[in-house]
Amino acid sequence: MAQFSVNANRVDPYKSFKFRVRWDGKVVAGISKVSALRRTTEVVEHREGGDPSSVHKSPGRTHFEPITLERGVTHDLEFERWANKVWNLGGGAGSEVSLKDFRKDLVLELHNEAGQLVMAYKLFRCWPSSFEALPDLDANGNAVAIQTLVIQNEGWERDYDVAEPSEPGFNEPPTGKA
């Protein structure tokens, strides 16, 4: 069976280095790493009293793992502004949390090597549970300063409206030339 329906001659899976994260309808600048989308469903074991010692299993609660976003430190304030909606030290008593808008829906987009959108996931009711404004600083180091935002979410789903695009070069029949 072909792995790709539109680009039948493509054999390589998509790479993990071309992606975008969107919130509030805009691409979030500079994100260099996103952790895996992972969900786990608990197993509920049960048996009837007259059954032999075997156990029946059924699905229980589903848990969606937090998602970590990383990007180089710049003057863009989007990470920090969102993190401040969950806890703003200068907000004063009773207004430390912005209950009205601390949650956002996000979209994680995967692109092929040509930059075409090939897949997207919608992440629901997200909010930042951890914000690292600056990493450990090391005068003897040679690394980019990275900000980290850990996002809690209440579920995600694939956007099936994003279809496999027709990729340049994959739709021509093979020529047999090496």
N, C-alpha and C positions, 0 to 999 in steps of 0.2 A: 504494500500500500504506500502511496506517495505521501511524504511528510508535508508537502505544500500543494494546495489545490490549484492555485493560480499560477505559481512559478514551479511547474512540474520538474524542471531541470535543476532546481536548487536542491543541494544535498546537505549543506551546512546549516546548523541551527543558528538562530540569532545570537549576536554577541551581547554582552552585558555592559558595554561601555557607552552606548548611545541611549540616553534617557533624559526625561524632563519630569519635574514635579510642578504641578499647578495648584494654586489656591487663590481664592478670590478672583478667579478668571484670568490670572496672570502667571507666567512662568516665574518660578522662584530662582533668583540669580545665583550662579556659582555652585550649585550642589554637585559634589564630586563622588558621593557614595550614599547609597540607600541600602539598608539591611533588607533581608528577605521578607516577603509576605508569607506569613506562616499562621496556620490555624490548627488547633488540636481539639478533637472531640473526645470527651470522657467516655469511658466504657462502663456501662452499668451491667453488673452481673446479677442474674436471678435464677432461681430454680423452684420448681414445685416440690412439695414435701414427698410425694410419691415417686419422684424421678430418681433414676440412679444418680451416682455422684457427678454426673456431667452438669455443666453450667451453661445456661443460655446467655448470650451477650447482645446488648442493644445500645444504640447511641444515647448519650446523655447531653450535658451542656457543652457548647462549643466555646472555646477561648481563642481570641485573636491576639497574637503576640504584639508587643510594642514594635514600632518601626523607628529606626535611628537614621537621621539625616545628618550628613557631614558636609561642610563647605569651608573654604579658606576664609580667614578673617578679612573683611573689607569694611567699607563705610555703609553698606546696605544694612538697614535696621530691621528687616522683616522678621528674622528669627527672634530678636530681642523684643520687638513690639508684641509679637504673639505670646511669647513667654511671660511678658509683663501683664497680660490679660488674666493669667492664672494666678499670679502673685505679684502685686505692685507694692513694694515696700513704702513708697511715698504716697500711696493712695488714701491713707487715713483709715480710721476705724470704720468697718462696715463696707469699705469700698476697695479692699485689697484685691478682690476677684471681680472681673467683668462678667457677671452671669449672663448678660445679654448676648455676648458674642465671643466667648473664649473658645467655642467649638467651631471647627471648620470641616467642610468636606474637601478632600484632596483628590487629585487625579495623578496617577503615576503612568507615564507614557514610555513605551519602548519603541525605538526606531531602528531601522535596518542600517546597513553600512552607507547607503545612499541618503540617509536622513529622512526616509519616509516613515510615517507613523504605521506601525504594524500591530500594536497591541496596547490596550489601556486598561487600567484597573481604577475603580472608584473606591475611595476609602471614606468611611462614614463616621461622623461625629467625633472627629479627631481633636485632641488637645495636648499641649506639651506638658509632660510630667517632669522633664529634666532639661536644663539648658546649661551648656558649658560655654561661657562667653570667650574664655581664653584657655588654651591648653597649658600644660607645664611649659615654662619657658626655660631654655637652656642656652647659655652663652657659647657653649662648645658644640651645640647642635647644628644641623644643616637641614632643617625641615620647614615646611609651610605651617603656619599657625592655623589650626583647624577649630572651627566652632562646631558644637554638637547639639542637636535637638532631638530628644526622645519623644515620640508621639504615641499616645494611647489612642486606640480606635475601637469602635463598636462593630466592626465588620468591614469587609471589602468584597467586591464582586468584579468580575471581568465585564468590560463594556463590549458586548457582542456586536454593537453597531460599528465598531472599528474592524473592518474586513482586511484580509490580506491584499496588499496593493500589487499591481502589476509592476514588477521590478525590471529596470533596464537590463537587457542582456540575458535574462533567464527564460524568456519566452520564445526565443528562436530555437529551431531544432538544431541538434549538434551537427557540426560539419564533418566530423571524422578526422579533421586535421589536428595534429599535435602542436 
